[in-house]
Structures are given as C-alpha cells and as structure tokens.
Amino acid sequence: MADLFVAKVGDIADRDRRVVADGDLEIGVFRLGDDFFAWENNCPHMGGPVCQGKVMNRVNEVLDDGKKSHGFEFVEADVHIICPWHGFEFNIRTGVHPGESSTQLTKYEVVVRDGDIYVRT
C-alpha cells in the first residue's frame, strides 16, 4: 500500500472534493466538516465519473397521514454525490445507494498527516 497525496486540508472546502489519479485509478476525496471520505471515481451502475457529480443533501417528500404531498425538504445530515451520467446517488459518508444497499462505491482509506490529506492505494 502507498499513500497518494491529495491536497492540503485547507485546499478542500466543506462539501467539496478533489479527484486525483494514480495511473488508471481515479479517486475522489470529499470533505464534510472535518471529515474526509474517499471513493473510486467509478459509478457501479455504468462506470460513470461519479465523484465529479453534484454534491447535495438528500431530498425527502413531505407527506401527511393521508399520504398527501406537502412539498419537499432537504435532509442536512444526509449528503449525497450524484453521478453525472444517470443520476445514481450515493451517501458521501457511507458510499451506499439510498434505495439499494447492495449498490455501493469502492472505498479508500483517508489519512490526514501534518495538514496534508492522503489516500491509501
């Protein structure tokens, strides 16, 4: 295993990412607050560049007891990356598709050392 330099901690803003390459392997490193998460830039649906997609909160439809819709709400605690090819979504913290738990991104370990971010490849 090797540590691949990604960026300095201050170079990645909250809710942003940096995509790095190691040969043919591309990895997206995401920041949520003080936490970092790394995923292979390969959507399990059709191989799209998932880590280059939009970052946004999960959207829930608000329903009353009679199942009548009252619009939508964003879930602040559940941040997703959305693949730009076909819209498949994955939780940035877990890498799991919200509707099918067996569909997941490939995870890489993130190491923060002396203000620098690395992924283990």
C-alpha positions in Angstrom: 0.0 0.0 0.0 1.1 3.5 -0.8 -0.1 6.9 0.4 -1.1 9.1 -2.5 -1.0 12.9 -1.8 -4.4 14.6 -2.4 -4.2 18.2 -1.1 -3.6 20.3 2.0 -6.5 20.2 4.4 -7.2 23.9 3.7 -7.4 23.4 0.0 -10.7 21.4 0.1 -13.7 23.4 1.2 -16.5 21.9 3.2 -18.9 19.9 0.9 -16.3 19.9 -1.9 -13.9 17.4 -3.3 -10.7 16.7 -5.1 -10.2 14.0 -7.7 -6.7 12.5 -8.0 -5.3 9.9 -10.3 -2.8 7.1 -9.7 -2.2 5.5 -13.1 -5.7 4.4 -14.4 -7.2 4.7 -10.9 -9.2 7.9 -10.1 -10.2 8.6 -6.5 -12.5 11.4 -5.3 -11.8 12.7 -1.8 -14.7 14.6 -0.2 -14.8 16.9 2.8 -17.8 17.1 5.1 -16.9 19.4 8.0 -13.7 18.0 9.5 -14.2 14.5 8.0 -12.8 13.2 4.7 -14.1 10.3 2.6 -12.5 8.7 -0.5 -14.3 6.8 -3.2 -13.2 5.3 -6.5 -14.4 7.6 -9.3 -16.4 4.8 -10.9 -20.1 4.5 -10.6 -21.2 0.9 -10.1 -24.2 1.5 -12.4 -22.5 2.1 -15.7 -18.9 3.2 -14.9 -19.6 7.0 -14.9 -17.3 9.5 -13.2 -19.4 9.6 -10.0 -17.0 11.7 -8.0 -17.4 14.5 -10.5 -21.1 14.8 -9.9 -23.2 17.3 -7.9 -23.0 17.2 -4.1 -26.4 17.9 -2.5 -28.5 16.9 0.5 -30.9 14.0 0.2 -34.4 15.2 -0.8 -37.5 13.8 1.0 -41.1 14.3 0.0 -43.1 15.6 3.0 -46.4 13.5 3.3 -49.2 13.9 5.8 -51.0 11.0 7.4 -53.3 10.7 4.4 -50.2 10.5 2.1 -50.9 13.9 0.6 -47.7 15.6 -0.6 -46.7 18.9 1.0 -43.6 19.5 -1.0 -40.0 18.5 -0.4 -37.3 19.0 2.2 -33.6 18.7 2.2 -32.0 16.4 4.8 -28.9 18.3 6.1 -27.4 15.2 7.7 -27.5 13.0 4.6 -25.2 14.4 1.9 -25.1 12.7 -1.5 -22.9 12.6 -4.6 -25.0 12.3 -7.8 -23.4 10.6 -10.8 -23.5 13.0 -13.8 -24.2 10.2 -16.3 -27.5 8.7 -15.0 -28.3 10.4 -11.6 -27.4 7.5 -9.4 -27.0 8.8 -5.8 -24.6 7.7 -3.1 -24.2 8.8 0.5 -20.8 10.5 0.8 -20.2 9.2 4.3 -21.1 5.5 3.6 -20.9 5.2 -0.2 -24.2 3.4 -0.3 -27.0 4.0 -2.8 -30.1 5.1 -0.7 -32.6 2.8 -2.5 -30.4 -0.3 -2.8 -27.9 -1.0 -0.1 -26.0 -3.6 -2.1 -25.1 -0.9 -4.6 -22.0 0.8 -3.2 -19.0 2.8 -4.1 -15.5 1.4 -3.6 -13.9 2.9 -0.5 -10.3 4.1 0.1 -8.8 4.9 3.4 -8.0 8.6 4.0 -5.1 9.7 6.1 -4.6 13.2 7.4 -1.0 13.9 8.5 0.6 17.2 9.3 -2.1 19.1 7.5 -1.9 17.0 4.3 -4.5 14.6 3.0 -3.5 11.2 1.6 -5.4 8.2 0.3 -4.1 4.6 0.7 -3.9 2.8 -2.6 
